[in-house]
């Protein structure tokens, strides 16, 4: 029933014409979820609550009093607080915990009559590029079940890819919305840092984390951003700048100046089909009259080291609150407080999380603080300045989202460095705090999706979304 509805606007036409109901939509998605358990996209499905909520929305649709998201069935990554429901961040350490409040983004989508159908699997504490680090087990890519879906928002991307919900809310710390969106052939948007409230988001690295939508169309990503963005008294890092009507300005006109990352199409490490699809898109844009020029960054080789030094340092601090005392997992049979801390954290955290906590604790230690953390903060400033300088010359900086399409499950788990390199094109947006979007850009010879990434200026999501919508149109006309 729902295969033909790539946009919420199409669903709402049927809804208000009386040919479709929210209850029927939810019922269909629940059936799909039941038949797709092997994908492991959801860790909890709110079947009864979603149906009850759908009936409430149907009643408001009949009286023409429903919100702007009526008909939208959405999934939520297991790092976003939803009052009264379990929240585990893909980790054993939060076993048994239920959120006592709504995240701001949850409250805002509920206020507009979205139906939340469940919480979605993710890498533990959003640390990973493959969704193989979850206490709930790995997520499978619906395009090829032996492949990873990307991470850390893998369950959220697969749920949209496989038609288990219409959209998802994920989090992006170094590409965790855009990379799985690319691997799964859907749209993923990382807003400007401070555009969307982080209140209710389980913190990984607080100066990098962003909440963003994963959708089947740029139009729906724009609408969701329009609703979840804006000032929030509960989060002092959120901008008070007015939120534009993103969904009303999706038509691109005029000539764009596009800088493409030169290394992203020249490096031998780039999968040939990824390179060709990226070059093909650049040729189409050039043929339309847009200025397309290569751009390189002197600081590019420092991006990943800077990102991992700073994010692991912040993770070490943020995750210190999970101690087995106040909530979540507690080790059994211990007789003193120090042993309780040690065993609860050792047993409750997974391997990748412990690796990053150890790295972060090391770079924050007194002997190495200046050598690593302070230096990385200085390099971050250089990266920000160089990126802003490039965006004074170009409207957008573009590249593939990842060097390859989805890799096989288990292929990189024994080599953390190779896993981290999957983030090479996405971390710049998080280090600089700039907005970026991934849109589908064809497939490789095995039918695995390829993504095209665009990064824009701070708080210019309106331009990024309208150009992203234009690029999506170029792909669909092939």
C-alpha positions as CSV (number, residue, x, y, z in Angstrom):
1,X,0.0,0.0,0.0
2,X,2.7,2.5,1.0
3,X,5.4,1.7,-1.6
4,X,4.3,4.6,-3.9
5,X,4.4,7.3,-1.2
6,X,7.9,8.7,-1.1
7,X,6.5,12.0,0.3
8,X,4.3,12.7,3.3
9,X,2.3,15.2,1.1
10,X,1.2,12.3,-1.0
11,X,0.0,10.3,2.0
12,X,-1.8,13.4,3.3
13,X,-3.7,13.8,0.1
14,X,-5.1,10.3,0.5
15,X,-5.7,10.9,4.2
16,X,-7.8,14.0,3.8
17,X,-9.6,12.6,0.8
18,X,-10.8,9.8,3.1
19,X,-9.1,7.0,1.0
20,X,-6.6,6.2,3.8
21,X,-6.4,6.4,7.5
22,X,-3.6,6.7,10.0
23,X,-4.7,3.4,11.6
24,X,-4.4,1.6,8.3
25,X,-0.9,3.1,7.7
26,X,0.3,2.0,11.1
27,X,-1.2,-1.4,10.7
28,X,0.6,-1.8,7.4
29,X,3.9,-0.8,8.9
30,X,3.5,-3.1,11.8
31,X,2.9,-6.0,9.4
32,X,6.1,-5.0,7.5
33,X,8.1,-4.9,10.7
34,X,6.8,-8.3,11.6
35,X,8.0,-9.7,8.3
36,X,11.4,-8.0,8.5
37,X,12.6,-9.0,11.9
38,X,15.8,-10.4,10.4
39,X,16.9,-6.9,9.6
40,X,17.0,-6.2,13.3
41,X,16.2,-2.5,12.7
42,X,13.9,-2.1,15.7
43,X,14.7,-3.0,19.3
44,X,11.2,-2.2,20.5
45,X,7.9,-1.7,18.6
46,X,5.1,0.3,20.2
47,X,2.3,-1.6,18.4
48,X,-0.6,-0.9,20.7
49,X,0.4,2.6,21.6
50,X,1.0,3.5,17.9
51,X,-2.4,2.2,16.9
52,X,-4.1,4.1,19.7
53,X,-2.3,7.3,18.7
54,X,-3.2,6.7,15.0
55,X,-6.9,6.6,15.9
56,X,-6.6,9.9,17.8
57,X,-4.9,11.5,14.8
58,X,-7.7,10.1,12.5
59,X,-10.3,11.8,14.6
60,X,-8.5,15.2,14.2
61,X,-8.1,14.6,10.5
62,X,-11.9,14.3,10.2
63,X,-12.3,17.7,11.9
64,X,-9.5,19.3,10.0
65,X,-7.6,20.0,13.2
66,X,-4.7,17.7,12.8
67,X,-1.1,18.9,12.9
68,X,1.4,19.2,10.0
69,X,2.7,15.7,10.5
70,X,-0.6,13.8,10.4
71,X,0.0,10.6,8.6
72,X,3.7,10.5,9.3
73,X,4.8,7.2,11.0
74,X,8.3,7.7,12.4
75,X,10.9,5.7,14.2
76,X,13.3,7.0,16.8
77,X,17.0,6.1,17.3
78,X,17.6,4.5,20.6
79,X,19.5,7.5,21.9
80,X,16.6,10.0,22.0
81,X,14.4,10.2,25.1
82,X,10.7,9.2,24.8
83,X,8.8,9.6,28.0
84,X,7.7,6.3,29.6
85,X,9.6,4.2,27.1
86,X,12.9,2.3,27.5
87,X,16.1,4.1,26.4
88,X,19.3,2.1,26.2
89,X,21.6,3.7,23.5
90,X,22.2,0.2,22.3
91,X,24.0,-0.6,25.5
92,X,23.7,-3.1,28.3
93,X,24.7,-0.4,30.8
94,X,21.2,1.2,30.5
95,X,19.2,-2.0,30.9
96,X,15.9,-1.4,32.6
97,X,16.1,2.4,32.2
98,X,13.0,4.3,31.1
99,X,13.0,7.9,30.1
100,X,11.2,10.2,32.6
101,X,10.7,13.0,30.0
102,X,10.4,13.7,26.2
103,X,13.4,15.0,24.2
104,X,12.5,18.3,22.7
105,X,12.4,16.8,19.2
106,X,10.0,14.1,20.4
107,X,7.7,16.6,21.9
108,X,7.7,18.7,18.7
109,X,6.9,15.9,16.3
110,X,4.2,14.6,18.7
111,X,2.7,18.1,18.9
112,X,2.3,18.0,15.1
113,X,0.6,14.6,15.2
114,X,3.3,12.2,14.1
115,X,2.9,8.6,15.2
116,X,6.1,7.1,16.8
117,X,6.1,3.4,16.0
118,X,9.2,2.3,17.9
119,X,12.9,2.8,18.9
120,X,15.6,1.7,16.5
121,X,18.8,-0.2,16.8
122,X,22.1,1.7,16.7
123,X,25.8,1.4,17.5
124,X,26.3,1.5,21.3
125,X,26.2,5.1,22.5
126,X,26.3,6.1,18.8
127,X,29.9,5.0,18.4
128,X,30.4,3.2,15.2
129,X,30.2,3.3,11.4
130,X,28.5,-0.1,10.7
131,X,25.9,-0.8,13.4
132,X,27.8,-3.9,14.5
133,X,28.4,-2.5,18.0
134,X,24.9,-2.8,19.5
135,X,24.1,-4.9,22.6
136,X,21.0,-5.9,20.5
137,X,23.1,-7.3,17.7
138,X,24.0,-6.0,14.2
139,X,21.5,-4.5,11.8
140,X,21.4,-5.9,8.2
141,X,21.2,-3.7,5.1
142,X,18.0,-4.4,3.3
143,X,19.8,-4.1,-0.1
144,X,22.0,-7.0,0.8
145,X,21.6,-8.6,4.2
146,X,25.3,-9.7,4.4
147,X,26.2,-6.0,4.3
148,X,26.3,-3.4,7.0
149,X,23.8,-0.5,6.9
150,X,26.3,2.1,8.1
151,X,26.3,3.6,11.5
152,X,25.6,4.7,14.0
153,X,22.0,5.3,12.9
154,X,21.9,2.0,11.0
155,X,18.5,0.8,12.3
156,X,17.0,4.2,11.6
157,X,18.2,4.2,8.0
158,X,17.2,0.5,7.3
159,X,13.7,1.1,8.7
160,X,13.2,3.9,6.1
161,X,14.9,1.9,3.4
162,X,12.8,-1.2,3.9
163,X,9.6,0.6,4.3
164,X,9.1,-0.1,8.0
165,X,8.3,3.5,8.8
166,X,8.1,6.6,6.6
167,X,10.9,8.6,8.4
168,X,13.3,8.3,11.3
169,X,15.1,10.6,13.7
170,X,18.8,9.8,14.1
171,X,21.8,11.5,15.6
172,X,25.0,12.6,13.7
173,X,28.3,13.0,15.6
174,X,30.7,12.3,12.7
175,X,28.4,11.2,9.9
176,X,26.0,8.9,11.7
177,X,22.9,10.1,9.8
178,X,24.5,10.7,6.4
179,X,26.7,7.6,6.1
180,X,23.9,5.1,6.8
181,X,21.6,7.1,4.6
182,X,24.1,6.7,1.8
183,X,24.6,3.0,2.4
184,X,20.8,2.5,2.4
185,X,19.8,4.8,-0.5
186,X,17.8,7.3,1.5
187,X,18.1,11.0,2.5
188,X,20.0,12.0,5.6
189,X,20.3,15.5,6.9
190,X,22.8,16.9,9.6
191,X,21.7,20.4,10.6
192,X,24.0,23.2,11.7
193,X,25.2,22.6,15.2
194,X,22.8,24.6,17.4
195,X,19.9,24.5,14.9
196,X,18.2,21.6,16.7
197,X,17.9,21.1,20.5
198,X,19.9,18.2,22.0
199,X,17.7,18.2,25.1
200,X,16.9,14.5,25.7
201,X,19.7,13.1,23.4
202,X,22.1,10.7,25.1
203,X,25.4,12.5,24.8
204,X,28.4,11.0,23.0
205,X,30.4,14.1,22.2
206,X,28.5,17.2,23.1
207,X,30.2,19.7,20.9
208,X,29.7,17.5,17.8
209,X,26.3,15.8,18.4
210,X,23.3,16.8,16.2
211,X,19.8,15.3,15.7
212,X,18.7,15.0,12.1
213,X,16.0,13.3,10.0
214,X,16.3,10.3,7.7
215,X,13.7,10.3,5.0
216,X,12.7,9.1,1.6
217,X,12.7,12.6,0.1
218,X,14.4,16.0,0.6
219,X,10.9,17.5,1.0
220,X,10.2,15.4,4.1
221,X,13.6,16.2,5.6
222,X,12.9,19.9,5.1
223,X,9.5,19.6,6.8
224,X,10.9,17.6,9.7
225,X,13.7,20.1,10.2
226,X,11.3,23.0,10.1
227,X,9.4,21.3,13.0
228,X,12.2,20.1,15.2
229,X,14.5,23.2,14.8
230,X,14.5,26.4,16.8
231,X,15.0,27.9,20.2
232,X,14.7,25.7,23.3
233,X,15.1,27.0,26.8
234,X,16.2,23.6,28.0
235,X,19.4,23.7,25.7
236,X,21.6,26.7,26.0
237,X,23.5,25.7,22.9
238,X,20.5,26.2,20.6
239,X,20.4,29.2,18.3
240,X,17.5,31.6,18.8
241,X,17.5,32.6,15.1
242,X,14.1,32.2,13.4
243,X,13.4,29.0,11.6
244,X,12.7,29.5,7.9
245,X,9.9,27.7,6.1
246,X,12.3,25.1,4.6
247,X,9.5,23.0,3.1
248,X,8.1,26.0,1.2
249,X,11.3,26.9,-0.6
250,X,12.6,23.8,-2.2
251,X,12.9,25.1,-5.8
252,X,16.5,25.9,-6.8
253,X,17.1,28.7,-9.3
254,X,20.3,30.3,-10.5
255,X,23.9,29.3,-10.8
256,X,25.6,27.6,-7.9
257,X,29.3,27.7,-7.2
258,X,30.3,24.1,-6.3
259,X,33.6,23.0,-4.9
260,X,34.2,19.3,-5.0
261,X,36.8,17.6,-2.8
262,X,39.5,16.8,-5.2
263,X,40.8,13.8,-3.3
264,X,37.3,12.3,-3.3
265,X,37.5,11.6,-7.0
266,X,41.3,11.1,-7.5
267,X,42.3,8.9,-4.6
268,X,42.9,5.2,-5.4
269,X,41.1,4.3,-2.1
270,X,37.8,5.4,-3.6
271,X,35.6,2.6,-5.0
272,X,35.5,3.0,-8.8
273,X,31.7,3.1,-9.0
274,X,31.6,5.7,-6.2
275,X,34.1,7.8,-8.1
276,X,32.2,7.4,-11.4
277,X,28.8,8.3,-10.0
278,X,30.2,11.3,-8.3
279,X,31.9,12.5,-11.5
280,X,28.7,11.8,-13.4
281,X,26.8,14.1,-11.0
282,X,29.4,16.8,-11.3
283,X,29.2,16.6,-15.1
284,X,25.4,17.0,-15.0
285,X,25.7,20.1,-12.7
286,X,28.4,21.6,-14.9
287,X,26.2,21.0,-18.0
288,X,23.4,22.9,-16.3
289,X,25.7,26.0,-16.0
290,X,26.8,25.7,-12.4
291,X,30.4,26.5,-11.7
292,X,32.2,23.2,-10.7
293,X,35.8,23.4,-9.5
294,X,38.1,21.2,-7.3
295,X,38.9,22.3,-3.8
296,X,41.5,20.9,-1.4
297,X,42.1,21.5,2.2
298,X,45.6,21.7,3.8
299,X,44.1,20.5,7.0
300,X,42.4,17.5,5.5
301,X,44.9,15.0,6.8
302,X,44.2,16.2,10.3
303,X,40.4,15.8,10.2
304,X,40.1,12.3,11.5
305,X,42.8,12.6,14.2
306,X,41.3,15.8,15.4
307,X,37.8,14.3,15.4
308,X,38.7,11.2,17.3
309,X,40.9,12.9,19.9
310,X,38.1,15.4,20.7
311,X,35.1,13.1,20.5
312,X,36.8,10.4,22.6
313,X,37.8,13.0,25.2
314,X,34.2,14.2,25.4
315,X,32.9,10.6,25.5
316,X,35.2,9.8,28.4
317,X,33.6,12.7,30.3
318,X,30.0,12.1,29.2
319,X,30.0,8.4,29.9
320,X,31.4,8.7,33.4
321,X,27.8,9.2,34.7
322,X,27.0,5.5,33.9
323,X,28.4,3.9,37.1
324,X,25.9,1.2,38.1
325,X,24.7,3.2,41.1
326,X,21.8,5.4,40.0
327,X,20.2,3.6,37.1
328,X,20.8,0.9,34.5
329,X,23.0,-2.1,34.8
330,X,24.6,-3.0,38.2
331,X,27.1,-5.8,38.6
332,X,26.0,-8.6,41.0
333,X,27.8,-9.9,44.1
334,X,30.1,-6.9,44.8
335,X,30.9,-5.7,48.3
336,X,32.6,-2.3,47.9
337,X,31.9,0.8,45.8
338,X,35.1,0.8,43.8
339,X,34.5,-2.8,42.6
340,X,30.9,-1.9,41.8
341,X,32.1,0.9,39.5
342,X,34.7,-1.2,37.8
343,X,32.6,-4.3,37.3
344,X,29.4,-2.5,36.3
345,X,31.2,-0.5,33.6
346,X,33.4,-3.4,32.4
347,X,30.4,-5.7,32.0
348,X,27.9,-3.0,30.9
349,X,29.9,-1.3,28.2
350,X,30.8,-3.0,24.9
351,X,34.3,-3.3,23.4
352,X,34.1,-0.2,21.1
353,X,32.8,2.1,23.8
354,X,35.5,0.9,26.2
355,X,38.1,1.6,23.6
356,X,36.9,5.2,23.1
357,X,36.6,5.8,26.8
358,X,40.2,4.7,27.3
359,X,41.4,6.8,24.4
360,X,39.6,9.8,25.7
361,X,40.8,9.3,29.3
362,X,44.4,9.1,27.9
363,X,44.2,12.3,25.9
364,X,42.7,14.2,28.9
365,X,45.3,12.9,31.4
366,X,47.6,15.5,33.0
367,X,50.7,14.2,31.1
368,X,49.1,14.3,27.7
369,X,46.4,17.0,27.9
370,X,48.4,19.7,26.1
371,X,50.0,17.3,23.6
372,X,46.7,15.9,22.4
373,X,43.5,17.6,23.6
374,X,44.8,21.2,23.5
375,X,46.5,20.8,20.2
376,X,43.4,19.1,18.7
377,X,41.3,22.1,19.8
378,X,43.7,24.5,18.0
379,X,43.7,22.3,14.9
380,X,39.9,22.3,15.0
381,X,39.9,26.1,14.8
382,X,42.2,26.0,11.8
383,X,39.9,23.5,10.1
384,X,36.9,25.7,10.8
385,X,38.7,28.8,9.4
386,X,39.9,27.0,6.3
387,X,36.4,25.5,5.6
388,X,34.7,28.9,6.1
389,X,37.2,30.5,3.7
390,X,36.3,27.9,1.1
391,X,32.6,28.5,1.6
392,X,33.2,32.2,1.0
393,X,34.1,31.2,-2.6
394,X,31.7,28.3,-3.1
395,X,28.0,27.8,-2.2
396,X,28.5,24.1,-1.5
397,X,31.4,21.7,-0.9
398,X,30.5,18.3,-2.3
399,X,31.9,14.8,-2.3
400,X,30.8,11.1,-2.0
401,X,29.4,10.4,1.5
402,X,31.8,7.4,2.0
403,X,34.8,6.0,0.0
404,X,32.9,2.8,-0.7
405,X,29.4,1.3,-0.7
406,X,28.2,-0.8,2.2
407,X,30.9,-3.3,3.2
408,X,30.4,-6.8,4.4
409,X,29.5,-7.4,8.0
410,X,32.6,-8.4,10.0
411,X,34.9,-7.1,7.3
412,X,36.4,-4.2,9.3
413,X,35.7,-5.1,12.9
414,X,39.2,-6.4,13.6
415,X,40.8,-3.2,12.2
416,X,39.4,-0.1,14.0
417,X,41.5,2.2,11.8
418,X,39.9,1.0,8.6
419,X,36.5,1.3,10.2
420,X,37.3,4.9,11.2
421,X,38.3,5.8,7.7
422,X,34.8,5.2,6.6
423,X,34.1,8.6,8.1
424,X,36.7,10.4,6.1
425,X,34.2,12.6,4.1
426,X,31.6,13.1,6.8
427,X,33.5,14.3,9.9
428,X,34.4,17.8,8.5
429,X,30.7,18.9,8.9
430,X,30.8,17.9,12.6
431,X,34.3,19.3,13.3
432,X,33.1,22.7,11.8
433,X,29.5,22.5,12.9
434,X,28.2,23.1,9.4
435,X,25.1,21.6,7.8
436,X,25.4,18.7,5.3
437,X,23.0,16.4,3.5
438,X,23.3,13.0,1.8
439,X,21.1,12.2,-1.2
440,X,21.0,9.0,-3.2
441,X,23.2,9.0,-6.3
442,X,22.7,5.6,-8.0
443,X,24.0,2.2,-7.2
444,X,27.1,0.1,-7.8
445,X,27.2,-3.0,-10.0
446,X,25.9,-5.1,-7.0
447,X,22.9,-2.8,-6.5
448,X,24.3,-1.2,-3.4
449,X,23.4,2.5,-3.0
450,X,25.8,5.4,-3.4
451,X,25.4,8.7,-1.7
452,X,26.2,12.3,-2.8
453,X,27.1,14.7,0.0
454,X,26.7,18.5,0.0
455,X,27.9,20.8,2.8
456,X,26.8,24.4,3.1
457,X,27.3,27.5,5.3
458,X,26.1,27.7,8.8
459,X,22.3,28.1,9.2
460,X,21.8,28.1,5.5
461,X,19.8,24.8,5.5
462,X,17.3,26.5,3.2
463,X,19.8,26.7,0.4
464,X,21.3,23.3,1.1
465,X,17.8,21.6,1.0
466,X,16.7,23.4,-2.1
467,X,19.9,22.4,-3.9
468,X,19.7,18.9,-2.5
469,X,16.2,18.6,-3.8
470,X,17.5,19.7,-7.2
471,X,20.3,17.1,-7.2
472,X,17.8,14.4,-6.2
473,X,15.8,15.3,-9.3
474,X,18.8,14.9,-11.5
475,X,19.3,11.3,-10.2
476,X,15.6,10.4,-10.6
477,X,15.6,11.5,-14.3
478,X,18.3,9.0,-15.2
